[in-house]
Amino acid sequence: NSRKRKALEDALLNLSKRQRECIYYYFYQSMGYGEVASIMGLSSVKSARNLIYKSIDSLKSQLEPLKNNLLAIFFAL
């Protein structure tokens, strides 16, 4: 479990500041797309959703060996 946590922390650090921010709001603060869009000054809910999806895709690529457990890793924190 600590290995998974370290892998996730490392992957998060490789994201851009904006990507980390949207992941933080969406997963750690349980905000919806509309709230993320508003707090980050994005033009639409669709923009927030796209940013979150792209951030998750980047994490998945970095965590390829752990890909099947990505959501489990988030909820384990």
C-alpha positions in Angstrom: 0.0 0.0 0.0 2.8 2.4 0.8 4.4 1.5 -2.6 1.1 2.5 -4.3 0.9 5.7 -2.3 4.4 6.7 -3.2 3.8 5.9 -6.9 0.7 8.0 -6.9 2.5 10.9 -5.1 5.3 10.8 -7.7 2.8 10.7 -10.6 0.9 13.7 -9.1 4.2 15.6 -8.9 4.7 15.0 -12.6 1.4 16.7 -13.5 1.2 20.4 -14.2 0.2 22.7 -11.4 -3.3 23.1 -13.0 -3.7 19.4 -13.4 -2.8 18.8 -9.8 -5.2 21.5 -8.7 -8.2 20.0 -10.6 -7.4 16.5 -9.2 -7.3 18.0 -5.7 -10.6 19.6 -6.0 -12.3 16.8 -7.8 -11.0 13.8 -5.8 -9.8 15.2 -2.5 -12.5 17.9 -2.0 -15.3 15.9 -3.7 -16.2 18.9 -5.9 -18.3 18.5 -9.0 -17.3 19.6 -12.5 -19.2 22.9 -12.1 -17.5 23.7 -8.8 -14.1 22.9 -10.2 -14.8 25.1 -13.3 -15.9 28.0 -11.1 -13.1 27.9 -8.6 -10.4 27.5 -11.3 -11.9 30.2 -13.5 -12.6 27.8 -16.4 -15.0 28.9 -19.1 -17.4 25.9 -18.8 -18.1 22.6 -17.0 -16.9 20.9 -20.2 -13.5 22.5 -19.8 -13.3 21.3 -16.2 -14.3 17.8 -17.2 -11.8 17.7 -20.1 -9.0 18.9 -17.8 -9.8 16.3 -15.2 -10.0 13.5 -17.8 -6.7 14.5 -19.3 -5.1 14.6 -15.9 -6.4 11.1 -15.1 -5.1 9.9 -18.4 -1.7 11.2 -17.6 -1.8 9.5 -14.2 -2.9 6.3 -15.8 0.0 6.4 -18.2 2.5 7.0 -15.4 1.0 4.3 -13.3 0.7 1.7 -16.0 1.6 -1.3 -13.7 -1.0 -0.1 -11.2 -3.6 1.1 -13.7 -6.3 -1.3 -12.6 -6.1 0.0 -9.1 -6.0 3.8 -9.8 -9.3 4.6 -8.2 -8.6 2.3 -5.3 -5.4 4.2 -4.8 -7.2 7.5 -4.6 -9.7 6.3 -2.1 -7.0 4.7 0.0 -5.5 8.1 0.8 
